[in-house]
């Protein structure tokens, strides 16, 4: 038995005061059960990362730490940096003290009972274990179709991403150290983790309904997150623009020839509607193309500045957490 295996459960939080107490209770019960079954070390703990919450989330994290400092720890970011940066902060902060980490959202819609299977796969030699949804029956038709479309589109662009996997995963120390080598500012962990190249496995589960609070990923944020993933791992959208521009140029040459022929045959008729439609259509396409290219240029701009991805304001932990 690997009873000396130190597990840290990483939980990013943003305005999660309604669920935090129950989440902490369930995770602590799971942690203690794993310890009792000699699957992990007694030094294992739960690490909450407060991503600049506007409610009393951090106060609750401090309370949990004060009541049980051996099992709870907390990091408070100086401002809201987004789910991916908060999660990355938690993973990097424990990479020198933990043997394995399991990241999970604070709402516990992911099934914590499959953590046992994740650890078993790790013991069998898997450095990364993905938690994968077995179905999307609880999702609305729009959310289901948009999510499936996103995964298919990412695959079409050549991006290696695990279908129906979010950020519920186990990572070993080797994987964490490899992740620390990625210094990019534009973070999309679902695309980065498969690039690490270690032996992987997947466990499947049914996603639960949120037991309290509101969903922190409204439609606007979902589309923003999707575009972040696409633009961070593929330049194919720019290539599509180039191909589209070439096609329009070829069509325009054909229209020039057609116009000359019509003029020679005295068939010229004023086509106000077709001209207006062409102007609006091509004008909109040009603006869209410039916008997409601009997004890539903006990412390059941010990367060249080498600004920190997050800033830690407070730490509550018995371990020495290093970023």
SELO-781346 format. One line per field, with one value per residue: x, y, z of N, C-alpha, C in turn; residue number from 1. Coordinates in steps of 0.1 Angstrom, whole numbers. Atoms other than C-alpha are relative to their C-alpha. Last residue first. Layout:
BEGIN
npx	X / ...
npy	Y / ...
npz	Z / ...
capx	X / ...
capy	Y / ...
capz	Z / ...
cpx	X / ...
cpy	Y / ...
cpz	Z / ...
n	NUM / ...
//
This chain:
BEGIN
npx	5 / -10 / 4 / -6 / -11 / -11 / -4 / 2 / -2 / 0 / 1 / 6 / -8 / 8 / 13 / 4 / 6 / -4 / -2 / -13 / -10 / 0 / -4 / -14 / -6 / 1 / -10 / -13 / 0 / -3 / -15 / -7 / 3 / -9 / -13 / -1 / -1 / -13 / -10 / 1 / -4 / -14 / -5 / 3 / -8 / -15 / -2 / 1 / -12 / -12 / 1 / -3 / 4 / -4 / 12 / -2 / 9 / 10 / 13 / -2 / -2 / 13 / 8 / -6 / 5 / 14 / 1 / -5 / 10 / 10 / -5 / 0 / 13 / 3 / -8 / 7 / 12 / -4 / -4 / 13 / 7 / -8 / 2 / 14 / -2 / -6 / 9 / 9 / 0 / 1 / -7 / -13 / -10 / -2 / -6 / -13 / -8 / -2 / -9 / -13 / -4 / -3 / -13 / -11 / -2 / 11 / -4 / -9 / -10 / 2 / -7 / 3 / 9 / -6 / 5 / 11 / -2 / 12 / 10 / 12 / 11 / 12 / 12 / 12 / 11 / -1 / -5 / -11 / -13 / -2 / -2 / -14 / -8 / 6 / -6 / 11 / 1 / 13 / 10 / 9 / 0 / 8 / -9 / -7 / 9 / 1 / -12 / 0 / 9 / -7 / -10 / -11 / -13 / -11 / -11 / 0 / -13 / -2 / -8 / 8 / 14 / 8 / 9 / 2 / -3 / -12 / -12 / -2 / -6 / -13 / -8 / -2 / -10 / -13 / -5 / -5 / -12 / -11 / -4 / -5 / -13 / -9 / -3 / 10 / -2 / 5 / 14 / 4 / 11 / 5 / 15 / 8 / 14 / 11 / 12 / 12 / -4 / 5 / -10 / -3 / -8 / -13 / -7 / -4 / -12 / -11 / -5 / -7 / -13 / -9 / -2 / -12 / 2 / -8 / 8 / 1 / 14 / 6 / 7 / 14 / 7 / 12 / 11 / 10 / -4 / 9 / 4 / -12 / -7 / -1 / -4 / -14 / -8 / 1 / -7 / -14 / -4 / 2 / -12 / -12 / 0 / 6 / -8 / 5 / 12 / 2 / -6 / 9 / -8 / 6 / -9 / 4 / 7 / -7 / -11 / -7 / 6 / -2 / -14 / -3 / 7 / -8 / -12 / 4 / 3 / -13 / -6 / -9 / 8 / 6 / 14 / 5 / -4 / 10 / -6 / 10 / -5 / 8 / 9 / 8 / -4 / 8 / -6 / -7 / -3 / -14 / -2 / 3 / -10 / -12 / 3 / -2 / -14 / -7 / 5 / -7 / -14 / 0 / 4 / -11 / -11 / 4 / 1 / -13 / -3 / 12 / 3 / 6 / 14 / 3 / 13 / 1 / 14 / 0 / 12 / 5 / 9 / 6 / 3 / -8 / 5 / -7 / 8
npy	-3 / -7 / 0 / -11 / 3 / 5 / 14 / 7 / 14 / 6 / -10 / 6 / -6 / -3 / 5 / 12 / -4 / 9 / -8 / -6 / 9 / 4 / -12 / -2 / 11 / -3 / -10 / 6 / 8 / -8 / -2 / 13 / 3 / -9 / 5 / 13 / -4 / -6 / 10 / 7 / -8 / 0 / 14 / 4 / -9 / 3 / 13 / -3 / -8 / 9 / 10 / -6 / 10 / -5 / -5 / -6 / 5 / -10 / 4 / 1 / -13 / -6 / 7 / -5 / -14 / 0 / 6 / -10 / -11 / 5 / 0 / -14 / -3 / 8 / -7 / -12 / 3 / 4 / -12 / -7 / 8 / -1 / -14 / 0 / 6 / -10 / -10 / 4 / -12 / 2 / 12 / 2 / -9 / 1 / 13 / 0 / -7 / 8 / 11 / -6 / -3 / 13 / 5 / -9 / 2 / -4 / 0 / -11 / 4 / -2 / -10 / -14 / 1 / -8 / -14 / -3 / -13 / -8 / -2 / -6 / 6 / -8 / 8 / -5 / 10 / 11 / 13 / 4 / -2 / 11 / 13 / 2 / 3 / 12 / 12 / 9 / 14 / 5 / -8 / -9 / -13 / -8 / -5 / -12 / -11 / -3 / -6 / -13 / -8 / -1 / -11 / 4 / -2 / 3 / 9 / 10 / -2 / -15 / -2 / -1 / -2 / 11 / -3 / 13 / -2 / 8 / -9 / -4 / 11 / 1 / -11 / 4 / 11 / -5 / -7 / 11 / 7 / -10 / -1 / 13 / 2 / -10 / 3 / -5 / -13 / -10 / 0 / -14 / -4 / 11 / 2 / -2 / 3 / -9 / 8 / -9 / -12 / -12 / -6 / 9 / 11 / -6 / -1 / 13 / 4 / -8 / 6 / 13 / -3 / 6 / 14 / 3 / 10 / 12 / 6 / 15 / 4 / -1 / -13 / 1 / -13 / 2 / -10 / 0 / 11 / 11 / 6 / 4 / 10 / 12 / -3 / -4 / 11 / 11 / -4 / 1 / 15 / 3 / -5 / 7 / 14 / 10 / 3 / 11 / -4 / -14 / -8 / -11 / -10 / -9 / -11 / -11 / 5 / 12 / -4 / 13 / 11 / -2 / 1 / 14 / 7 / -2 / 8 / 14 / 1 / 1 / 13 / 4 / 3 / -12 / 0 / -14 / -7 / -11 / -12 / -9 / -14 / -7 / -11 / -5 / -13 / -9 / -3 / -13 / -4 / 1 / 12 / 12 / 3 / 5 / 14 / 8 / 0 / 8 / 14 / 5 / 3 / 11 / 12 / 4 / 6 / 14 / 8 / 3 / 14 / 8 / 1 / 13 / -3 / -14 / -5 / -14 / -4 / -14 / -3 / -14 / -5 / -13 / -8 / -12 / -8 / -12 / -12
npz	14 / 8 / 14 / 7 / 9 / -9 / 2 / -13 / 0 / -13 / -10 / -12 / -11 / -12 / 3 / -9 / -13 / -11 / -12 / 0 / -3 / -14 / -8 / 1 / -8 / -14 / -3 / -1 / -12 / -11 / 1 / -4 / -14 / -7 / 2 / -7 / -14 / -2 / 0 / -12 / -11 / 0 / -2 / -14 / -9 / 1 / -7 / -14 / -4 / -1 / -11 / -14 / -11 / -13 / -7 / -13 / -9 / -3 / 6 / 15 / 5 / 0 / 10 / 13 / 3 / 3 / 14 / 9 / 1 / 9 / 13 / 5 / 5 / 12 / 10 / 3 / 7 / 13 / 7 / 4 / 10 / 12 / 6 / 6 / 13 / 8 / 4 / 11 / 9 / 14 / 4 / -7 / 4 / 14 / 3 / -6 / 10 / 12 / -3 / -2 / 13 / 7 / -4 / 5 / 14 / 9 / 14 / 2 / 9 / 14 / 7 / -5 / -11 / -11 / 1 / -8 / -6 / 4 / -11 / 5 / -8 / -3 / 0 / -6 / 0 / -9 / 6 / -9 / 6 / 10 / -7 / -4 / 11 / 6 / -5 / 3 / -5 / 4 / -7 / 7 / -5 / 9 / 11 / -5 / 2 / 14 / 4 / -6 / 9 / 13 / -2 / -8 / 6 / -9 / 4 / -11 / -7 / -3 / -12 / -12 / 2 / -4 / -12 / -8 / -14 / -3 / 1 / 14 / 6 / -5 / 7 / 14 / 0 / -4 / 12 / 9 / -6 / 1 / 14 / 4 / -7 / 5 / 13 / 9 / 7 / -9 / 0 / -2 / 9 / 8 / -1 / 12 / -3 / 3 / 1 / 1 / -6 / 7 / 8 / 11 / -5 / -3 / 13 / 4 / -7 / 5 / 13 / -3 / -4 / 10 / -3 / -8 / -10 / 3 / 11 / -2 / 0 / -14 / -2 / 1 / 1 / 7 / -2 / 10 / 10 / 3 / -13 / -7 / 8 / -8 / -14 / -1 / 4 / -10 / -12 / 2 / -1 / -14 / -7 / 4 / -5 / 8 / 12 / 8 / 8 / -2 / 10 / 5 / 7 / 8 / 2 / 9 / 11 / 6 / 9 / 3 / -6 / -15 / -4 / 2 / -11 / -12 / 1 / -3 / -14 / -7 / 3 / -12 / -12 / -5 / -2 / -1 / 12 / 2 / 6 / 6 / 2 / 10 / -4 / 11 / 2 / -9 / -13 / 0 / 14 / 3 / 9 / -8 / -10 / 7 / 5 / -12 / -3 / 11 / -2 / -12 / 3 / 8 / -8 / -9 / 8 / 4 / -12 / -6 / 1 / -2 / -14 / -3 / -5 / 2 / -4 / 3 / 3 / 3 / 8 / -3 / 9 / -5 / 12 / -1 / -11 / 1 / 0
capx	55 / 66 / 43 / 61 / 37 / 16 / -7 / -25 / -11 / -22 / -18 / -6 / -1 / -12 / 0 / 30 / 38 / 62 / 56 / 62 / 33 / 8 / 18 / 17 / -18 / -28 / -14 / -35 / -66 / -58 / -57 / -92 / -105 / -89 / -107 / -140 / -135 / -127 / -157 / -180 / -167 / -170 / -206 / -216 / -199 / -212 / -248 / -246 / -233 / -259 / -287 / -275 / -272 / -272 / -276 / -248 / -258 / -241 / -224 / -190 / -201 / -214 / -181 / -161 / -184 / -179 / -141 / -142 / -165 / -141 / -113 / -135 / -141 / -104 / -98 / -127 / -111 / -77 / -92 / -110 / -77 / -59 / -87 / -87 / -49 / -56 / -81 / -56 / -31 / -38 / -31 / -38 / -64 / -87 / -84 / -90 / -119 / -135 / -129 / -145 / -175 / -179 / -175 / -203 / -226 / -223 / -195 / -198 / -230 / -249 / -250 / -261 / -262 / -249 / -263 / -241 / -218 / -220 / -186 / -158 / -122 / -94 / -58 / -25 / 11 / 31 / 33 / 31 / 10 / -22 / -19 / -15 / -48 / -71 / -48 / -56 / -34 / -25 / 5 / 29 / 56 / 52 / 81 / 59 / 38 / 67 / 72 / 36 / 36 / 66 / 49 / 18 / -14 / -50 / -78 / -111 / -103 / -129 / -131 / -159 / -135 / -98 / -80 / -52 / -56 / -55 / -79 / -105 / -101 / -108 / -138 / -151 / -146 / -164 / -193 / -198 / -200 / -223 / -247 / -249 / -252 / -280 / -299 / -297 / -273 / -284 / -281 / -245 / -229 / -199 / -182 / -144 / -120 / -86 / -56 / -21 / 11 / -2 / 20 / -4 / -3 / -16 / -44 / -53 / -52 / -77 / -99 / -101 / -109 / -139 / -160 / -154 / -179 / -176 / -205 / -185 / -193 / -157 / -142 / -117 / -80 / -63 / -27 / 0 / 33 / 28 / 53 / 74 / 44 / 22 / 23 / 24 / -9 / -27 / -14 / -24 / -59 / -62 / -47 / -73 / -103 / -96 / -73 / -95 / -74 / -47 / -49 / -57 / -41 / -55 / -47 / -68 / -60 / -33 / -46 / -80 / -101 / -78 / -76 / -114 / -119 / -93 / -112 / -145 / -130 / -116 / -151 / -166 / -179 / -160 / -137 / -102 / -95 / -95 / -74 / -84 / -59 / -71 / -47 / -25 / -1 / -20 / -6 / -27 / -42 / -40 / -78 / -80 / -62 / -85 / -115 / -100 / -96 / -131 / -146 / -125 / -137 / -174 / -170 / -150 / -176 / -204 / -187 / -177 / -210 / -227 / -194 / -183 / -176 / -146 / -129 / -101 / -100 / -67 / -68 / -32 / -22 / 9 / 16 / 31 / 3 / 12 / 0
capy	294 / 278 / 268 / 262 / 239 / 248 / 268 / 301 / 323 / 359 / 383 / 359 / 376 / 359 / 353 / 375 / 398 / 385 / 415 / 395 / 372 / 400 / 415 / 381 / 375 / 409 / 400 / 369 / 388 / 413 / 386 / 376 / 412 / 420 / 390 / 400 / 436 / 422 / 399 / 427 / 448 / 420 / 414 / 451 / 461 / 431 / 436 / 473 / 464 / 437 / 460 / 489 / 468 / 494 / 474 / 468 / 445 / 464 / 432 / 448 / 459 / 424 / 409 / 435 / 429 / 391 / 394 / 417 / 393 / 364 / 384 / 392 / 354 / 347 / 375 / 361 / 327 / 341 / 360 / 329 / 309 / 336 / 339 / 301 / 303 / 328 / 304 / 276 / 293 / 268 / 263 / 296 / 308 / 278 / 276 / 313 / 312 / 285 / 304 / 336 / 315 / 300 / 334 / 349 / 319 / 321 / 302 / 309 / 288 / 301 / 289 / 256 / 219 / 221 / 192 / 161 / 149 / 112 / 95 / 81 / 75 / 82 / 71 / 87 / 79 / 111 / 133 / 168 / 180 / 164 / 189 / 220 / 218 / 214 / 238 / 268 / 296 / 327 / 340 / 314 / 300 / 263 / 247 / 244 / 219 / 195 / 197 / 190 / 160 / 145 / 152 / 133 / 148 / 138 / 154 / 173 / 203 / 198 / 165 / 158 / 148 / 150 / 176 / 173 / 204 / 195 / 222 / 196 / 183 / 217 / 220 / 186 / 196 / 229 / 214 / 189 / 218 / 239 / 209 / 201 / 237 / 244 / 212 / 219 / 198 / 170 / 143 / 152 / 117 / 98 / 129 / 124 / 127 / 125 / 106 / 119 / 101 / 67 / 39 / 14 / 34 / 64 / 43 / 33 / 69 / 79 / 50 / 62 / 97 / 83 / 90 / 127 / 130 / 163 / 187 / 194 / 232 / 240 / 228 / 199 / 195 / 163 / 165 / 138 / 135 / 168 / 192 / 205 / 207 / 224 / 260 / 251 / 233 / 260 / 288 / 269 / 265 / 303 / 310 / 287 / 300 / 337 / 363 / 379 / 401 / 398 / 360 / 343 / 309 / 285 / 254 / 227 / 193 / 199 / 235 / 222 / 249 / 278 / 266 / 262 / 297 / 311 / 295 / 309 / 344 / 339 / 331 / 362 / 378 / 396 / 367 / 375 / 339 / 323 / 291 / 263 / 236 / 203 / 181 / 149 / 145 / 115 / 97 / 82 / 48 / 33 / 27 / 51 / 77 / 74 / 77 / 108 / 125 / 116 / 130 / 161 / 166 / 163 / 187 / 212 / 212 / 216 / 247 / 262 / 260 / 293 / 311 / 303 / 338 / 325 / 293 / 271 / 237 / 217 / 184 / 177 / 140 / 128 / 91 / 75 / 49 / 35 / 0
capz	-66 / -32 / -4 / 29 / 46 / 77 / 54 / 53 / 25 / 17 / -13 / -40 / -74 / -106 / -142 / -136 / -166 / -192 / -215 / -246 / -238 / -236 / -269 / -286 / -273 / -286 / -320 / -320 / -311 / -338 / -365 / -354 / -354 / -388 / -402 / -388 / -401 / -436 / -436 / -426 / -454 / -479 / -470 / -466 / -499 / -518 / -505 / -516 / -550 / -555 / -545 / -567 / -598 / -627 / -659 / -684 / -712 / -740 / -752 / -746 / -711 / -702 / -712 / -692 / -662 / -664 / -666 / -635 / -617 / -624 / -609 / -579 / -575 / -574 / -548 / -527 / -528 / -518 / -489 / -477 / -478 / -459 / -434 / -429 / -423 / -395 / -380 / -383 / -360 / -332 / -295 / -277 / -302 / -298 / -260 / -255 / -280 / -258 / -226 / -241 / -253 / -219 / -202 / -222 / -216 / -178 / -160 / -123 / -119 / -89 / -53 / -39 / -47 / -82 / -102 / -105 / -133 / -140 / -138 / -160 / -151 / -176 / -180 / -188 / -194 / -198 / -228 / -213 / -243 / -229 / -199 / -221 / -239 / -209 / -191 / -213 / -200 / -220 / -200 / -212 / -189 / -194 / -175 / -143 / -162 / -164 / -127 / -121 / -145 / -127 / -93 / -103 / -117 / -110 / -129 / -127 / -150 / -178 / -197 / -221 / -249 / -239 / -259 / -285 / -308 / -345 / -356 / -363 / -327 / -313 / -336 / -323 / -287 / -292 / -312 / -283 / -259 / -281 / -286 / -249 / -238 / -264 / -256 / -219 / -199 / -174 / -201 / -208 / -205 / -191 / -179 / -178 / -149 / -163 / -148 / -153 / -142 / -148 / -134 / -118 / -86 / -105 / -119 / -83 / -72 / -99 / -90 / -54 / -66 / -84 / -53 / -56 / -84 / -102 / -95 / -63 / -65 / -55 / -88 / -86 / -90 / -77 / -68 / -63 / -45 / -27 / -11 / -41 / -65 / -39 / -50 / -87 / -86 / -66 / -88 / -119 / -106 / -99 / -134 / -151 / -131 / -138 / -124 / -98 / -76 / -49 / -49 / -16 / -9 / 17 / 36 / 52 / 67 / 93 / 99 / 112 / 129 / 120 / 84 / 80 / 95 / 71 / 42 / 55 / 56 / 21 / 7 / 24 / -8 / -36 / -44 / -57 / -69 / -35 / -38 / -14 / -6 / 9 / 27 / 28 / 57 / 68 / 38 / 10 / 1 / 36 / 38 / 68 / 49 / 19 / 42 / 59 / 25 / 14 / 47 / 43 / 8 / 19 / 48 / 28 / 0 / 26 / 41 / 8 / -10 / -3 / 2 / -33 / -47 / -67 / -56 / -70 / -52 / -52 / -34 / -21 / -18 / 0 / -8 / 23 / 26 / -8 / 0
cpx	12 / -6 / 8 / -4 / 5 / 12 / 12 / 3 / -3 / 2 / 2 / 0 / -7 / 9 / -10 / -14 / -3 / -5 / 5 / 3 / 14 / 12 / 0 / 5 / 16 / 6 / -1 / 11 / 13 / 0 / 4 / 15 / 7 / -1 / 11 / 14 / 1 / 2 / 14 / 10 / -1 / 6 / 15 / 6 / -2 / 8 / 15 / 2 / 0 / 12 / 12 / -1 / 3 / -5 / 5 / -12 / 1 / -12 / -11 / -13 / 1 / 1 / -14 / -9 / 5 / -5 / -15 / -1 / 5 / -11 / -10 / 6 / -1 / -14 / -3 / 7 / -8 / -12 / 4 / 3 / -13 / -6 / 8 / -3 / -14 / 2 / 6 / -10 / -9 / 0 / -1 / 7 / 14 / 12 / 4 / 7 / 15 / 9 / 3 / 10 / 15 / 5 / 4 / 14 / 12 / 4 / -13 / 5 / 10 / 12 / -3 / 8 / -3 / -9 / 7 / -5 / -13 / 1 / -12 / -10 / -13 / -10 / -12 / -11 / -12 / -11 / 2 / 5 / 12 / 14 / 3 / 3 / 14 / 8 / -5 / 4 / -13 / -2 / -14 / -10 / -10 / -2 / -7 / 9 / 6 / -9 / 1 / 12 / 0 / -8 / 8 / 10 / 11 / 13 / 10 / 10 / 0 / 13 / 2 / 8 / -8 / -15 / -8 / -7 / -3 / 5 / 13 / 12 / 3 / 8 / 14 / 8 / 3 / 11 / 14 / 6 / 6 / 13 / 13 / 6 / 6 / 14 / 11 / 4 / -13 / 1 / -6 / -15 / -3 / -12 / -4 / -15 / -9 / -13 / -11 / -12 / -11 / 3 / -5 / 9 / 4 / 10 / 14 / 7 / 4 / 13 / 11 / 5 / 8 / 14 / 9 / 2 / 13 / -1 / 7 / -10 / -2 / -15 / -7 / -7 / -15 / -7 / -12 / -10 / -10 / 5 / -9 / -4 / 13 / 9 / 3 / 5 / 15 / 9 / 0 / 8 / 14 / 4 / -1 / 13 / 14 / 2 / -5 / 8 / -5 / -12 / -4 / 8 / -10 / 9 / -7 / 11 / -4 / -7 / 8 / 12 / 8 / -6 / 2 / 15 / 3 / -6 / 10 / 13 / -3 / -2 / 14 / 6 / 9 / -9 / -5 / -15 / -6 / 4 / -11 / 7 / -10 / 4 / -7 / -10 / -7 / 4 / -9 / 6 / 8 / 3 / 14 / 2 / -2 / 11 / 12 / -3 / 2 / 14 / 7 / -4 / 8 / 15 / 2 / -3 / 11 / 11 / -3 / 0 / 12 / 3 / -12 / -4 / -7 / -15 / -2 / -14 / 0 / -14 / 0 / -12 / -5 / -9 / -7 / -2 / 8 / -5 / 9
cpy	1 / 1 / 9 / -1 / 12 / -4 / -3 / -15 / -5 / -16 / -6 / 11 / -5 / 5 / 2 / -4 / -12 / 4 / -8 / 9 / 7 / -9 / -4 / 11 / 1 / -10 / 5 / 9 / -7 / -7 / 9 / 2 / -13 / -3 / 8 / -5 / -13 / 4 / 5 / -11 / -7 / 8 / 0 / -14 / -4 / 8 / -4 / -13 / 2 / 7 / -9 / -10 / 5 / -10 / 4 / 6 / 6 / -5 / 10 / -4 / 0 / 14 / 6 / -6 / 5 / 14 / 1 / -5 / 11 / 11 / -5 / 1 / 14 / 3 / -7 / 8 / 12 / -4 / -3 / 12 / 7 / -7 / 1 / 13 / 0 / -6 / 11 / 11 / -2 / 13 / -2 / -12 / -2 / 8 / -1 / -13 / 0 / 7 / -8 / -11 / 6 / 3 / -13 / -5 / 8 / -1 / 3 / 0 / 12 / -5 / 1 / 10 / 13 / 1 / 8 / 14 / 4 / 13 / 9 / 1 / 8 / -8 / 9 / -11 / 5 / -10 / -11 / -13 / -5 / 2 / -12 / -14 / -2 / -3 / -13 / -14 / -7 / -14 / -5 / 6 / 10 / 14 / 8 / 6 / 13 / 12 / 4 / 8 / 15 / 10 / 2 / 11 / -4 / 2 / -2 / -10 / -9 / 1 / 14 / 0 / -1 / 3 / -12 / 4 / -13 / 2 / -6 / 9 / 2 / -11 / 0 / 10 / -5 / -10 / 5 / 7 / -10 / -7 / 9 / 1 / -13 / -3 / 9 / -4 / 3 / 14 / 11 / 1 / 15 / 4 / -11 / -2 / 4 / -5 / 11 / -9 / 11 / 13 / 12 / 7 / -10 / -11 / 6 / 0 / -14 / -4 / 7 / -7 / -13 / 3 / -7 / -15 / -4 / -10 / -13 / -6 / -15 / -4 / -1 / 13 / -3 / 13 / -4 / 12 / 0 / -10 / -12 / -8 / -5 / -10 / -12 / 2 / 3 / -12 / -11 / 4 / -2 / -15 / -4 / 5 / -7 / -14 / -11 / -1 / -12 / 5 / 15 / 8 / 11 / 10 / 9 / 10 / 10 / -5 / -12 / 3 / -13 / -12 / 1 / -3 / -15 / -7 / 1 / -9 / -14 / -1 / -1 / -14 / -4 / -2 / 13 / 1 / 14 / 9 / 10 / 12 / 8 / 14 / 5 / 11 / 7 / 14 / 9 / 2 / 13 / 3 / -1 / -13 / -12 / -3 / -6 / -15 / -10 / -1 / -10 / -14 / -6 / -4 / -13 / -12 / -4 / -6 / -15 / -10 / -5 / -15 / -8 / -2 / -13 / 2 / 15 / 5 / 15 / 5 / 15 / 1 / 14 / 5 / 13 / 10 / 13 / 10 / 13
cpz	-9 / -14 / -9 / -15 / -6 / -8 / 10 / -2 / 14 / -2 / 14 / 11 / 13 / 11 / 12 / -3 / 8 / 13 / 12 / 12 / 0 / 4 / 15 / 9 / 0 / 9 / 14 / 3 / 1 / 13 / 12 / 0 / 4 / 15 / 7 / 0 / 9 / 15 / 3 / 2 / 13 / 12 / 1 / 3 / 14 / 10 / 0 / 8 / 15 / 5 / 1 / 11 / 13 / 10 / 14 / 6 / 14 / 9 / 3 / -7 / -16 / -7 / -2 / -11 / -13 / -3 / -4 / -15 / -10 / -2 / -10 / -14 / -5 / -6 / -14 / -11 / -5 / -9 / -14 / -8 / -5 / -12 / -13 / -7 / -7 / -14 / -9 / -4 / -12 / -8 / -15 / -6 / 6 / -4 / -15 / -3 / 6 / -10 / -12 / 3 / 0 / -14 / -7 / 4 / -5 / -15 / -9 / -14 / -3 / -9 / -15 / -8 / 7 / 11 / 11 / -2 / 8 / 8 / -6 / 11 / -4 / 9 / 3 / 0 / 7 / -2 / 9 / -4 / 8 / -7 / -10 / 6 / 3 / -13 / -7 / 4 / -4 / 3 / -3 / 9 / -7 / 6 / -10 / -11 / 4 / -3 / -15 / -4 / 5 / -9 / -13 / 0 / 10 / -8 / 11 / -4 / 12 / 8 / 3 / 13 / 13 / -1 / 3 / 13 / 8 / 14 / 4 / -2 / -15 / -7 / 5 / -8 / -14 / -1 / 3 / -13 / -9 / 6 / -2 / -14 / -5 / 6 / -6 / -14 / -8 / -7 / 8 / 1 / 4 / -9 / -9 / 2 / -11 / 5 / -1 / -1 / 0 / 7 / -9 / -10 / -10 / 5 / 2 / -13 / -4 / 7 / -6 / -13 / 3 / 3 / -10 / 3 / 7 / 11 / -5 / -10 / 2 / 1 / 14 / 3 / -2 / 0 / -7 / 3 / -11 / -10 / -2 / 13 / 7 / -7 / 8 / 14 / 2 / -3 / 10 / 12 / -2 / 2 / 15 / 8 / -3 / 5 / -9 / -13 / -8 / -8 / 2 / -10 / -5 / -7 / -10 / -2 / -10 / -13 / -6 / -9 / -2 / 8 / 15 / 4 / -1 / 12 / 12 / -2 / 4 / 15 / 8 / -2 / 11 / 12 / 6 / 2 / 1 / -11 / -2 / -6 / -8 / -1 / -11 / 4 / -12 / -2 / 8 / 14 / -1 / -15 / -5 / -8 / 7 / 9 / -7 / -4 / 12 / 4 / -10 / 3 / 11 / -4 / -8 / 8 / 9 / -9 / -3 / 12 / 8 / 1 / 3 / 15 / 3 / 4 / -4 / 4 / -2 / -4 / -2 / -10 / 4 / -12 / 5 / -11 / 3 / 11 / 0
n	323 / 322 / 321 / 320 / 319 / 318 / 317 / 316 / 315 / 314 / 313 / 312 / 311 / 310 / 309 / 308 / 307 / 306 / 305 / 304 / 303 / 302 / 301 / 300 / 299 / 298 / 297 / 296 / 295 / 294 / 293 / 292 / 291 / 290 / 289 / 288 / 287 / 286 / 285 / 284 / 283 / 282 / 281 / 280 / 279 / 278 / 277 / 276 / 275 / 274 / 273 / 272 / 271 / 270 / 269 / 268 / 267 / 266 / 265 / 264 / 263 / 262 / 261 / 260 / 259 / 258 / 257 / 256 / 255 / 254 / 253 / 252 / 251 / 250 / 249 / 248 / 247 / 246 / 245 / 244 / 243 / 242 / 241 / 240 / 239 / 238 / 237 / 236 / 235 / 234 / 233 / 232 / 231 / 230 / 229 / 228 / 227 / 226 / 225 / 224 / 223 / 222 / 221 / 220 / 219 / 218 / 217 / 216 / 215 / 214 / 213 / 212 / 211 / 210 / 209 / 208 / 207 / 206 / 205 / 204 / 203 / 202 / 201 / 200 / 199 / 198 / 197 / 196 / 195 / 194 / 193 / 192 / 191 / 190 / 189 / 188 / 187 / 186 / 185 / 184 / 183 / 182 / 181 / 180 / 179 / 178 / 177 / 176 / 175 / 174 / 173 / 172 / 171 / 170 / 169 / 168 / 167 / 166 / 165 / 164 / 163 / 162 / 161 / 160 / 159 / 158 / 157 / 156 / 155 / 154 / 153 / 152 / 151 / 150 / 149 / 148 / 147 / 146 / 145 / 144 / 143 / 142 / 141 / 140 / 139 / 138 / 137 / 136 / 135 / 134 / 133 / 132 / 131 / 130 / 129 / 128 / 127 / 126 / 125 / 124 / 123 / 122 / 121 / 120 / 119 / 118 / 117 / 116 / 115 / 114 / 113 / 112 / 111 / 110 / 109 / 108 / 107 / 106 / 105 / 104 / 103 / 102 / 101 / 100 / 99 / 98 / 97 / 96 / 95 / 94 / 93 / 92 / 91 / 90 / 89 / 88 / 87 / 86 / 85 / 84 / 83 / 82 / 81 / 80 / 79 / 78 / 77 / 76 / 75 / 74 / 73 / 72 / 71 / 70 / 69 / 68 / 67 / 66 / 65 / 64 / 63 / 62 / 61 / 60 / 59 / 58 / 57 / 56 / 55 / 54 / 53 / 52 / 51 / 50 / 49 / 48 / 47 / 46 / 45 / 44 / 43 / 42 / 41 / 40 / 39 / 38 / 37 / 36 / 35 / 34 / 33 / 32 / 31 / 30 / 29 / 28 / 27 / 26 / 25 / 24 / 23 / 22 / 21 / 20 / 19 / 18 / 17 / 16 / 15 / 14 / 13 / 12 / 11 / 10 / 9 / 8 / 7 / 6 / 5 / 4 / 3 / 2 / 1
//
